[in-house]
Amino acid sequence: MTATAASVHGQGLREKLERGLFSFGDCGEPLCLPALVLAGNPHGRHFIPSAEAGNAAIIAFLGSAIGANVSNIPISATTSGVTYSFEGGAPVRNNVSSGPIFAERAQTLGRRRMLIGANVSSIRFNTLRGIPLNSLDFNFTHQDINPPSEGSPAFENEFITVRTSLEVNVLATIAFATYGVTDRIDVSVAVPYVSNSIDGHSFGQIVPFGPNPAHYFAGTADAPILSATTDVNGSASGIGDVALRAKVNLSPGGSKARTGFALLGDVRLPTGNEDDFLGSGSTSARILGIVSARYGDFAPHANAGVALRSSDDQQDAILATAGFDQLLVRWATFAFDVISEWQLGDQKFSLPGPTQITIPFARTIYPSNIPDRRDDLLNASIGTKLSTKKGLTFIVNALLPLNRGGLRASTLWTTGLEYGF
């Protein structure tokens, strides 16, 4: 038989995960055992210390990963479509293709010109460091009540294994605007509106040690129920982390140069509610160097720089992007990029280490099947821009993961519309 627990409602998404993902029954604490707690049996709370340590670390990791991914959903390039400079008071076209989608080129919009638009990105996260979100395994060991000999008394050999299935879906609509202050300086703002949802199910199983288990979720000592389930779900919507950007064209010939150089500064403000996974909860900044060139209809580009993050649980990173955009016909541009992020310094977050049980024989119990490794990111961006004579540009793009770092979707789909004038 299996005991069940009701879904958790009425809190922020982070609190729902913290309180609900490993809570079986109505004790009010993760991994307390309802039947034993109600009977006043001290065994009912012997797994809570393991839950507090392991659960806190795991939820912090999940929450940080979700919030960071939402905060860093790619924003369209600061320039798109045709760019101009003014010669003798008249606008002169500087480029051929509509430019990259998520990467940057050196050209700026041109004095007093403006680009407005909106992107919609749909994300269904499905792996965490390469492990499917529907197959996350956690093991919680018994409190060592007779230190330092883990496994004595014998009931300390019992542990709880939890199989968790988790769905995290995000729909982000990002409205943005770029204004050409001068022929060489653009400023822009991007405001995301984020809708996300979580849906989790956990199956807990007490692994007994010997014929008469000391721990059970429900039932009695003569007829113990060793398994239980619980569900957690919820959704939230609101403003995400607002981005402020500025780009300076450093090319000797300005936007007319065949090969261009520029600097981009990007600040993400913690305007999204961290408790509902609408933002990262901290300020971050990017500084990028940009080089781009034009060879007829072919326009390669490269961006490199650093991401600086003020959060205690998010890594600073080296950023590197390389790719090209190719004019296919006058109204269609193909864009391809490899986008990467490489963590700087020591890993700020580490999963709990394994537990060694020594009595009556040596055993090692690992807390999770999530690997403890770096969350470097490598993605391929493949998309197209379709332009109209009236200045509208339609965008379709797919962002594909090329490695298994961090919390990832199989594909991040983006559609958008831009208008330059």
C-alpha positions in Angstrom: 0.0 0.0 0.0 1.0 3.6 -0.5 0.1 6.7 1.5 -0.8 9.9 -0.3 -0.5 13.5 0.5 -2.5 16.5 -0.8 -1.2 19.0 -3.2 0.4 22.1 -1.7 -1.4 25.4 -2.5 -1.3 29.0 -1.5 2.5 29.8 -1.4 5.0 31.2 -3.8 6.5 28.7 -6.2 9.8 28.4 -4.4 8.1 27.8 -1.0 5.8 25.2 -2.7 8.9 23.3 -3.8 10.6 23.6 -0.5 7.6 22.5 1.6 5.9 20.1 -0.9 8.4 18.1 -2.9 9.5 15.9 -0.1 6.5 16.3 2.3 4.5 13.1 2.7 1.4 13.4 4.9 0.4 16.5 6.9 3.2 16.7 9.5 4.2 20.1 8.1 7.8 19.2 7.6 9.7 17.4 4.8 10.2 13.7 5.4 8.5 13.5 8.7 6.6 10.2 9.1 2.9 11.0 9.9 1.9 7.7 11.6 4.9 7.7 14.0 4.6 11.5 14.7 0.9 11.1 15.7 1.8 8.2 17.9 4.5 10.2 19.7 7.2 7.9 18.4 10.6 9.7 18.1 11.3 7.7 14.9 8.9 9.9 13.1 11.4 12.8 12.9 14.6 11.0 12.4 14.8 11.8 8.7 14.1 15.5 9.1 17.8 16.6 9.6 18.7 14.8 6.3 15.8 16.5 4.6 16.8 19.9 5.9 20.3 19.6 4.7 19.6 17.8 1.4 16.3 19.5 0.6 17.7 22.9 1.3 20.6 22.4 -1.0 18.6 20.8 -3.8 15.8 23.4 -3.7 18.4 26.2 -3.6 20.0 24.7 -6.7 16.7 24.2 -8.5 15.5 27.6 -7.6 18.7 29.3 -8.6 18.8 27.4 -11.9 15.2 28.3 -12.8 15.5 31.9 -11.8 18.8 32.3 -13.6 17.5 30.7 -16.8 14.4 33.0 -16.7 16.6 36.1 -16.1 18.9 35.1 -19.0 16.4 34.3 -21.7 18.1 35.7 -24.8 17.0 39.2 -26.0 17.1 40.2 -29.6 20.1 42.1 -30.9 20.2 45.8 -30.3 20.3 46.4 -34.1 18.2 44.6 -36.7 17.3 45.1 -40.3 18.8 47.9 -42.3 21.1 50.4 -40.4 21.9 53.9 -41.6 24.3 56.7 -41.1 23.7 60.3 -42.1 25.7 61.9 -44.9 24.9 65.5 -45.8 21.7 65.2 -43.7 20.5 62.1 -45.7 20.3 58.5 -44.4 22.7 56.1 -46.1 22.3 52.3 -45.8 25.2 50.6 -44.1 24.4 46.9 -44.3 22.9 44.3 -46.5 21.4 41.5 -44.3 19.1 41.9 -41.4 21.8 40.9 -39.0 22.1 38.2 -36.2 19.2 37.3 -33.9 20.8 36.9 -30.4 24.4 37.9 -31.2 25.6 41.4 -31.8 27.2 43.2 -34.7 29.2 46.3 -34.5 26.9 48.6 -36.5 24.6 51.0 -34.6 21.2 52.1 -35.7 22.1 55.6 -36.7 21.3 59.0 -35.1 17.6 59.4 -34.2 16.6 56.1 -35.6 14.7 53.6 -33.5 14.0 49.8 -33.3 11.0 48.4 -31.4 9.8 44.9 -31.1 8.8 41.9 -29.0 9.9 38.3 -28.8 8.0 35.3 -27.4 10.1 32.4 -26.1 8.6 29.1 -25.0 10.7 26.9 -22.8 9.9 23.4 -21.4 12.9 22.4 -19.2 13.5 18.7 -19.4 17.0 18.0 -18.0 19.2 19.0 -15.0 22.9 18.5 -15.7 21.8 15.8 -18.2 19.4 14.0 -15.9 15.8 14.0 -17.1 13.5 16.0 -14.8 11.1 13.2 -14.7 13.7 10.8 -13.2 15.4 12.7 -10.4 16.4 10.4 -7.6 17.1 11.4 -4.0 18.2 9.4 -1.0 17.7 10.6 2.6 19.6 8.8 5.4 18.7 8.4 9.1 19.9 10.8 11.7 23.0 9.5 13.5 21.6 9.4 17.0 24.6 7.6 18.4 27.6 9.5 16.9 30.1 8.8 15.5 29.0 5.2 14.5 26.6 5.6 11.6 24.5 2.4 11.5 24.2 1.7 15.2 21.5 1.1 16.4 20.5 -1.1 13.4 17.5 1.1 12.4 20.0 3.8 11.4 20.6 1.7 8.3 17.1 2.4 7.0 16.8 5.3 4.5 14.2 6.9 2.3 14.6 7.0 -1.4 12.5 9.5 -3.4 11.8 9.5 -7.1 10.7 12.9 -8.3 9.1 13.9 -11.6 9.2 17.6 -12.2 7.8 19.8 -15.1 8.9 23.4 -15.4 7.4 25.5 -18.2 8.1 29.1 -19.0 6.6 31.5 -21.5 8.4 34.8 -21.7 7.3 37.8 -23.8 10.1 40.4 -24.1 9.3 43.9 -25.3 12.3 46.0 -26.3 13.3 49.3 -27.8 16.6 50.7 -29.1 17.3 54.3 -29.9 20.2 55.8 -31.8 21.5 58.6 -29.7 24.3 59.4 -32.2 25.6 57.5 -35.3 27.9 55.7 -32.9 25.9 55.2 -29.7 22.7 53.1 -29.2 20.8 52.7 -25.9 18.1 50.1 -25.3 15.7 48.7 -22.8 14.1 45.2 -22.7 11.1 44.4 -20.4 10.1 40.8 -20.0 6.7 39.5 -18.9 7.1 35.9 -17.6 4.5 33.2 -17.1 5.8 30.0 -15.6 4.4 26.8 -14.0 5.7 23.9 -12.0 4.1 20.5 -11.6 5.9 17.9 -9.5 5.2 14.4 -8.2 7.3 12.5 -5.7 7.2 8.8 -4.8 8.9 8.0 -1.4 10.0 4.5 -0.4 11.4 3.5 3.0 14.2 1.0 2.5 14.0 -1.2 5.6 16.9 -3.0 7.3 15.7 -6.3 8.6 12.3 -7.9 8.8 10.7 -5.4 11.2 11.1 -1.9 9.9 11.3 0.8 12.6 10.0 3.5 10.2 6.9 3.7 8.1 4.7 6.4 6.6 1.3 5.0 7.7 -0.2 1.8 9.1 1.1 0.1 12.2 4.2 -1.7 13.3 2.5 -5.0 12.4 1.2 -3.7 9.0 3.6 -0.9 8.0 3.1 1.2 4.8 6.5 1.9 3.5 5.7 4.1 0.5 3.9 7.4 0.0 3.3 10.0 -2.7 2.9 13.7 -2.8 2.2 16.4 -5.4 3.2 20.0 -5.8 2.0 22.4 -8.5 1.5 26.1 -9.1 2.0 29.0 -11.5 3.0 32.6 -11.5 3.1 35.6 -13.9 4.7 39.0 -13.7 7.4 41.3 -14.8 10.8 39.6 -15.1 14.3 41.1 -14.8 14.5 44.3 -16.9 17.6 44.8 -19.1 19.3 48.1 -19.8 21.8 48.1 -22.7 24.2 50.5 -24.4 26.4 50.0 -27.4 29.3 52.1 -28.7 30.6 51.7 -32.2 34.4 52.1 -32.1 35.1 51.5 -35.8 37.3 54.3 -37.4 34.8 54.5 -40.3 31.7 54.1 -38.0 28.9 52.0 -39.3 30.1 52.4 -42.9 33.2 50.3 -42.2 33.5 46.9 -43.8 35.0 45.5 -40.5 33.6 47.0 -37.3 34.3 47.0 -33.6 32.0 47.9 -30.7 31.5 47.6 -27.0 28.2 46.6 -25.4 27.2 47.0 -21.7 24.1 45.1 -20.4 22.7 45.4 -16.9 19.9 43.1 -15.7 17.9 44.5 -12.8 16.3 42.3 -10.1 12.8 43.4 -10.9 11.4 39.8 -11.2 10.0 38.1 -8.1 12.6 35.6 -7.1 10.1 33.7 -4.9 8.0 32.9 -7.9 11.0 32.2 -10.3 10.2 35.3 -12.3 13.8 36.5 -12.0 17.2 35.8 -10.5 16.8 38.0 -7.4 20.1 39.8 -8.0 21.7 42.4 -10.3 24.0 41.1 -13.1 26.0 42.8 -15.8 27.6 41.9 -19.1 30.4 43.6 -20.9 31.0 42.5 -24.5 33.5 43.2 -27.2 32.1 42.9 -30.7 33.7 42.5 -34.0 31.8 42.0 -37.3 32.5 42.2 -41.0 30.7 42.3 -44.3 31.7 40.4 -47.5 28.9 40.9 -49.9 25.8 39.1 -48.6 27.8 37.2 -46.0 28.4 38.9 -42.6 30.4 37.0 -39.9 30.6 38.3 -36.3 32.1 37.4 -32.9 31.3 38.6 -29.4 33.4 38.0 -26.3 33.2 39.3 -22.7 32.3 38.6 -19.1 29.1 38.2 -17.1 29.3 39.6 -13.5 26.6 38.4 -11.1 26.1 39.7 -7.5 24.2 36.6 -6.3 25.9 34.3 -3.8 24.8 31.2 -5.7 25.3 32.2 -9.3 28.7 32.1 -11.1 30.5 34.9 -13.0 31.2 33.6 -16.5 33.2 34.2 -19.7 30.9 34.7 -22.6 31.8 33.8 -26.2 29.6 33.9 -29.4 30.6 33.3 -33.0 28.5 33.0 -36.1 27.2 34.7 -39.3 24.2 36.0 -41.0 23.7 35.4 -44.7 21.3 37.3 -47.0 19.4 34.6 -48.9 17.2 36.9 -50.9 16.5 40.6 -50.4 13.8 39.9 -47.8 15.2 36.8 -46.0 18.3 36.4 -43.8 19.6 33.2 -42.3 21.4 33.5 -39.0 23.6 31.0 -37.2 25.5 31.3 -33.9 27.3 29.2 -31.4 26.6 30.8 -28.0 28.7 29.8 -24.9 29.0 30.6 -21.3 32.0 29.3 -19.2 32.0 29.5 -15.4 34.7 31.5 -13.7 36.2 30.5 -10.4 35.3 27.7 -8.0 31.8 26.2 -8.1 29.6 28.2 -5.7 27.1 25.4 -5.3 27.8 21.8 -4.5 25.3 19.0 -3.9 25.5 17.2 -0.5 28.2 14.6 -0.3 27.6 10.8 0.2 26.8 9.2 3.6 29.1 6.4 4.8 27.4 3.7 6.9 29.9 1.5 8.7 27.9 -0.8 10.9 27.2 -3.7 10.5 29.0 -3.4 7.2 30.4 -0.5 5.1 28.0 1.1 2.6 27.9 4.4 0.7 24.6 6.1 0.0 24.6 8.9 -2.5 22.2 11.8 -2.0 21.1 12.1 -5.6 21.6 11.0 -9.2 22.4 14.6 -10.1 26.1 14.9 -11.0 28.2 17.4 -9.1 29.9 19.2 -12.0 30.2 22.6 -13.6 27.3 24.3 -15.4 29.1 25.5 -18.5 26.6 26.2 -21.3 27.0 25.7 -25.1 24.1 26.3 -27.5 23.5 26.6 -31.2 21.2 29.3 -32.4 19.5 28.8 -35.8 17.0 31.2 -37.2 15.7 33.4 -39.9 14.6 37.0 -40.4 11.9 37.9 -42.9 11.7 41.6 -43.8 9.0 43.6 -45.4 9.3 46.8 -47.4 7.5 48.7 -44.6 10.2 48.1 -42.1 8.7 45.1 -40.3 10.9 42.0 -39.6 9.6 38.6 -38.6 11.8 36.3 -36.5 11.8 32.6 -36.0 14.7 31.0 -34.0 15.6 27.7 -32.3 18.2 27.5 -29.5 19.6 24.0 -29.2 21.8 22.8 -26.3 25.1 21.3 -27.3 26.1 20.1 -23.9 24.5 19.0 -20.6 25.3 21.8 -18.2 22.7 23.3 -15.9 18.9 23.3 -16.3 18.1 22.8 -20.0 15.3 22.5 -22.5 15.6 20.3 -25.6 14.8 23.4 -27.7 14.1 27.0 -26.9 11.7 28.4 -29.5 11.5 32.1 -30.2 9.2 34.0 -32.5 9.3 37.8 -32.8 8.4 41.0 -34.6 10.5 44.1 -35.0 10.0 47.4 -36.6 12.7 50.0 -37.4 12.1 53.6 -38.3 
